Amino acid sequence: MKAKLFLALLAGVLLLGACGRSSKYEPLREDRTSAADTAAVSADSTKVEITPTKLVKTADMRFKVKNVQQTGDAIAALTARDGGMVIHHQMQADVERSEDIRVSNDSVKRVSALRTNADMTVKLPSEKLESFMTEVAHMGMYVTLRKMDIEDRTLDYLSEKLKLKNRQDLVDQQKKGKVVIKNPVNVMLLKDDMVDQQIGNMRTDEAVKYSIVTLSFYQSNFINQEMIANDDPAAYQLPFVNRLAIALNNGWQLFVELILGLANLWVFITLGIGLWAMYRYYKRKHPAWFAGGIKS
């Protein structure tokens, strides 16, 4: 009898435990279902348009060549072949040392040591960048610097695109009268921001499509010889014989000028001679007067 009572009590306890577990886990399933539905709604509310990856590639290279001018022409031809364009090209030659050697009185040989270098910036399709860099590297004797950078602007592009969409929606609502913007200046500023965002994304698209490559190359110093006119005036003096003949001629010209000058003064010379003759005459005729005059 006791055994039957014990079994009945055990069965009742097990039944109550089973019901408790059932009531315990059922709300959890409901919570999970509710959380899943909320996540689905949240995912639907945050859907954005998938934007292609925006990778901007830039490259830089410095190398030594045999001839700067020929290498520049070859790079320009290679850029045109790959569908790009040269947007900057500067070649410069600096004189390291120079010496003038006198060849004759009016000629000088100038010997100069020149250092030549060039800078180029090219714009070409991004898919041709690596092959272009490899071909350019083979034009040089050796490469001192080669660098390529890739910048991912996907998120920046997407951010500007979403901001532009938000502003466009606001403008549309303002046109429909759903939103009232009291200050017209704010409307103009909003539209200007939209233009800036559109232009910014267009620049990003352009930078993704075309890569910018900066090239710098140089060559060893070379010697340049040229014949130039002597710019020293002292080197153009005449020989001694010619200078002596010119000096004698100048002396004769001075003597002639002196005679001509005296001839122009003939009246004063004649008057002076006459006065001197009269003085001598009266001195000889009246010596006492002149002697007395001198004593007084």
Rosetta blueprint (number, residue, H / E / L):
1 M L
2 K H
3 A H
4 K H
5 L H
6 F H
7 L H
8 A H
9 L H
10 L H
11 A H
12 G H
13 V H
14 L H
15 L H
16 L H
17 G H
18 A H
19 C H
20 G H
21 R H
22 S H
23 S H
24 K H
25 Y H
26 E H
27 P H
28 L H
29 R H
30 E H
31 D H
32 R H
33 T H
34 S H
35 A H
36 A H
37 D H
38 T H
39 A H
40 A H
41 V H
42 S H
43 A H
44 D H
45 S H
46 T L
47 K L
48 V L
49 E L
50 I L
51 T L
52 P L
53 T L
54 K L
55 L E
56 V E
57 K E
58 T E
59 A E
60 D E
61 M E
62 R E
63 F E
64 K E
65 V L
66 K L
67 N L
68 V H
69 Q H
70 Q H
71 T H
72 G H
73 D H
74 A H
75 I H
76 A H
77 A H
78 L H
79 T H
80 A H
81 R H
82 D L
83 G L
84 G L
85 M E
86 V E
87 I E
88 H E
89 H E
90 Q E
91 M E
92 Q E
93 A E
94 D E
95 V E
96 E E
97 R E
98 S E
99 E E
100 D E
101 I E
102 R E
103 V L
104 S L
105 N L
106 D L
107 S E
108 V E
109 K E
110 R E
111 V E
112 S E
113 A E
114 L E
115 R E
116 T E
117 N E
118 A E
119 D E
120 M E
121 T E
122 V E
123 K E
124 L E
125 P E
126 S H
127 E H
128 K H
129 L H
130 E H
131 S H
132 F H
133 M H
134 T H
135 E H
136 V H
137 A H
138 H H
139 M H
140 G L
141 M L
142 Y E
143 V E
144 T E
145 L E
146 R E
147 K E
148 M E
149 D E
150 I E
151 E E
152 D E
153 R L
154 T H
155 L H
156 D H
157 Y H
158 L H
159 S H
160 E H
161 K H
162 L H
163 K H
164 L H
165 K H
166 N H
167 R H
168 Q H
169 D H
170 L H
171 V H
172 D H
173 Q H
174 Q H
175 K H
176 K H
177 G L
178 K L
179 V L
180 V L
181 I L
182 K L
183 N L
184 P H
185 V H
186 N H
187 V H
188 M H
189 L H
190 L H
191 K H
192 D H
193 D H
194 M H
195 V H
196 D H
197 Q H
198 Q H
199 I H
200 G H
201 N H
202 M H
203 R H
204 T H
205 D H
206 E H
207 A H
208 V H
209 K H
210 Y E
211 S E
212 I E
213 V E
214 T E
215 L E
216 S E
217 F E
218 Y E
219 Q L
220 S L
221 N L
222 F E
223 I E
224 N E
225 Q E
226 E E
227 M E
228 I E
229 A E
230 N L
231 D L
232 D L
233 P H
234 A H
235 A H
236 Y H
237 Q L
238 L L
239 P L
240 F H
241 V H
242 N H
243 R H
244 L H
245 A H
246 I H
247 A H
248 L H
249 N H
250 N H
251 G H
252 W H
253 Q H
254 L H
255 F H
256 V H
257 E H
258 L H
259 I H
260 L H
261 G H
262 L H
263 A H
264 N H
265 L L
266 W H
267 V H
268 F H
269 I H
270 T H
271 L H
272 G H
273 I H
274 G H
275 L H
276 W H
277 A H
278 M H
279 Y H
280 R H
281 Y H
282 Y H
283 K H
284 R H
285 K H
286 H L
287 P H
288 A H
289 W H
290 F H
291 A H
292 G H
293 G H
294 I H
295 K H
296 S L
